[in-house]
Amino acid sequence: MSCISAPSTISISRGAGPFPQPRRRIDGPRRLPRSVSSRNEFPTHPVPAVGAVVFRDGAVLLVKRGADPNRGLWSFPGGALEIGETVEAAAARETLEETRVDVRPVRVLDVRDFIQLEGRQVRWHYVLIEVLCEYVRGEPFPATDAANARFIPLRELGEYKVAPTALEVLRTALAARIASSETFGP
């Protein structure tokens, strides 16, 4: 029996924290332009995606979605994984792309499904992997598909239209924060 191995076009660095970070991406299909936001609409299979949960000074980093799903709602920066990309690298990349904030992934916080139906068809099906991240540097600025981005003080969250899934994950994150001694930002 023969074994086929994947091309060795990825290198892992262990010095960047608890998660290995790819220095180069594995070769794969060319990335579609951001304007093709419906590439995951009406999927044939669930789409793995990440959300980055970032706290700083009693506030949480959220983006106002500029495209479906959840257009107009506030949620965590994030998006679909790219081929050959780790969950942690995707969380850091998506946060930087959507907000220009640099983060360091700490650990996976939560995994849940986001399924939205249109009639009897599945319009969106993401398997959301929420990653707790440590704030490193940068001030939020909306980029790519984010209509707005900011650190929102936790006490002011009621004034924003936050996606229900994001509120559930935030409750999980805050419970974990209370139950552990982890650092949730400066």
Secondary structure as GFF3:
##gff-version 3
##sequence-region A 1 186
A	DSSP	beta_strand	12	13	.	.	.	ID=ss1
A	DSSP	beta_strand	21	22	.	.	.	ID=ss2
A	DSSP	three_ten_helix	37	40	.	.	.	ID=ss3
A	DSSP	beta_strand	47	56	.	.	.	ID=ss4
A	DSSP	beta_strand	59	65	.	.	.	ID=ss5
A	DSSP	beta_strand	74	75	.	.	.	ID=ss6
A	DSSP	beta_strand	78	80	.	.	.	ID=ss7
A	DSSP	alpha_helix	87	99	.	.	.	ID=ss8
A	DSSP	beta_strand	102	118	.	.	.	ID=ss9
A	DSSP	beta_strand	121	137	.	.	.	ID=ss10
A	DSSP	beta_strand	146	153	.	.	.	ID=ss11
A	DSSP	three_ten_helix	154	159	.	.	.	ID=ss12
A	DSSP	alpha_helix	164	179	.	.	.	ID=ss13
###
